[in-house]
């Protein structure tokens, strides 16, 4: 078993909140790559949160997804158990979806529950609190059954229900107050979509503009292409590679070239 001496992401955020926010896109990329692998293997994590992400390296942020105690394979089974940590759990786990989304298929859960949790985690990094919150309580334990009283302490169920039913817009105030980029807010919104079928998958999220844009602006090409690719590809070829790898539009070519020339 590997020992990770730098603690978890919750500790890192508490100690270096500004650094953690600057690293949010890279942390997201690494977690998405982990989720993409797990989901392709038919495995759900089901308890993605700051405390279950270990910080392997601080100088050039490197994180590892941990604690698979609630993880489950869908091989030969269906996921119906309500597990996880309330602040990070998807609304379908609490039966908060509107009737139009409550189909027979919603009696079982999909990998979309992990994607909602990731949206909550990134929101926490950027705004220093999870969304739809009534009273932050990071001591809330993971569990197999969450009763309504326990849920109410962590999540404003009225606001979450109103959002899921389309009666209010996604609450952006905390993200805007923390000066989160519009592209990052869009990334979070596309993960926190009430309809599980319309949430970004891990593969789709890896193509989001915020991840490509932020890495290019800060010259962190390795986070997009991987260290070996960065060594092999240079100049205009690297621009083309990045555009293809992350699906950037043609309008981003100038940004990519400027970043590379200045690095």
N, C-alpha and C positions, 0 to 999 in steps of 0.2 A: 504494500500500500504506500502511495506517495504522500509525503508530508509537505504541506503548503504553509510556509511560515508567515505569510503576510496577511492571514486572516481572510474574512469574507468581504463582499462588496459593501455591506452595511457598515462595517468598520472603516473601510477605505473612504466611503462617502462622509462619514462622521469626522474623520481626520483631515481629509483633503477634499472638501466639497467642491471647490472650484476646479481642481484638477480632474475630479471625477466627471464633472459636467463637460469639460473640454474633451474628455475621452469617451463621451457617451456614444458617439457613432462607431468607434472602434470596438467598444464593448458589445454594442448591438450586432456588429458584423460577426464577431466570434461566437456569440450566443446563437445567432441565426444559423451559422454553419453547423453548430452542435445539434440544434433542433432539426435542421434539414436532414442530417444523417439519421437521427433517432426516428423521425417520422417516416423516412424511407424504409427503415427497418421494422416499421410497425410498432414502435414504442412511444408511449406518452410519458412525459415527465410528471405532470400533474401537480407539481408544487414549485414552480419557478418563482423565485423571489430573491431579494438581495442576499439574504443569509445563506442561500444555497448556491451562490456563485463565489468561488474562491479566487483570490488574487494571486496568481503565480509569479508575476513580475510587475513592479511598480514603475521602473524607469521608462520602459516602453510597454505600456499596459498589456498584460496577457492574463486572461481569466479562464477558469475552468468550471463547467457545470458540474455540480456535485449533489449528493444526497438523493439517491434513487429509491428511497424507502417507500415512496408512494407510486413509483413508476410501474407501468403495466404494459404488457404486450397485447395487441389485439388479435393475436394468432388464436383462432378458435374460440374467441369470446367477444362479448360486447361490453362497453364501458357504461355503466349505469350508476356506480357509486359516487357519492358527493364527497370529494376529498380535496385537500389543499389548505391554503391560508386565505381567510375571507377577503382581505384587502386586494388580493390578486386573482380572485376567482371570477370566472365568466358568468354573465347573467343567466345563462341557460341552466347553470347548476342550482340556481335559486328559484327557478320557474318564474323569472321576471320578464320573459319575452312576451310580446303581444300575441293574441290568439292567431293572427295571420301567420306567425312563425312557429306556432306550436303544432307541427305535423307529427305523424307517427314516427318519422325519422328522428325527431328531437327527443324521443324517449331514451335514446342512447347518445353518448357524447363523442366528439371527434377531436382530432389534433388541434382544432381551432381553440380549444380551451387553453392550450399552451401559448397560442399567439396572443390571446387576450392578456394573459399573465405577463408576457413580454412587454406589451403596451403599458401596463401598469408599472412595470419595473423601470422602463425608460422614462416614464412620467415622473417617477420617484427621483431618479437621478437628476433630471432637469429642473423640477419644481420643488424638490426636497420633500414631497409627500405624494402618496398615491391618489388617484382621482376618485371622485364621488365619495369623499371622506367626511364623516361626521366627527370622529375623534380618533386621531392616529394612535394606534396601540401596537407597537412592534413586538410586544410580548405575546401576542395572540398565537397559540400553538397550532400546529397542523393537526388535523383530525379527520375522522371518517364521517362524522355527522356534525353539522353546524345548525343549532336551532335558531329561531328567529331572534331571540333575545341577544344571543352572542353576535349575530350578524349586525344588529342595529348599532352596536357599540363601535363598529368599524366603518360601515358604509351607510351613507344616507340613501336608504332604499327608495325613498320617495323620488329623489332626484334621478337615481339610476333607472327606476321604472319609467319615469316621465321621458327620459332620454331614449330608452329602448322602444317606447311607444311612439316616438317621433314628435312628441309635444314640446320638447325643448331641444336646443342645439347642444352640441358637445361643449361642456364648460371649459373655456380656454383661459380664463382669468389668471389662474395660478401659473400657467406656462408663460403667458404674456408678461406677467409681473417679474418672472425670472429671466426675461429677455431671451427665451428660447427661439431659435430661428423658425420662420414660417414653414420651411421644409421639414423641420423636426416635428412641428405640431401636426403637419399633414401625415407624417409617418405614424405618429401615435394614433391619430384619428382613424387611419386605415386598419390599425390593429384592433382598436376598440369599437368595432362595428357590431351592433347587436345581433345581426343575422350571422350565425357561424359560417354559413356558406359563402358570405361575401367578405369575410375577413381575409387579409393577405395570408397566404401560406408562407412558410419560411423561404422557399425558393423565390416567390414573388417579392417578398420584403427585401431580399438581398439585392434586388434590382432597383430599389427605390432611390430617387434622386438625392435625398438627404445624405445617404451613405456615400455615394459617389462624389457629390459636390463637396462635402466636408473634407473628405480625404484629399481631394485635389487641391482645395484651397490651402490646406496645411502641409501639402507636399508629402503626405504619408502614402506614397504609391504602393508600398509593400502590403498595406492593409487591403488594397483592392486586388492586386495581381498576385501576391505571394512573393516572398523574398527571392526564390529561384527565378521566377519570371522577370523580376525587376533587373536581375543581373544580366539576363539574356537579351532583353529588349530595351532599346534606347531611342531617344528622339521622337521623330514623327511616328515610328513604328509603335512606340509605347502609347502614344496618343490614341492610335487606332485600336490597339489592344484594349485599352481601358474603355473606350467607347463601346466596343463589342462586348466586353466582359460585364459591364454594368448597365448597358443599354442607355447610355447618355445620348441626348439629342445632338444634332449637328451644331446647335448654337453653343454647346459647351466646348467645342474644339478650341476656341480662343482661350478660354479659361484653362484648359488642360495644357496648351502650349506655353502660356504665360507661367504656369506653375513649374513646368519642367525646365524652362529656360532659367528660371530664378533659383532652381535647386542646385 
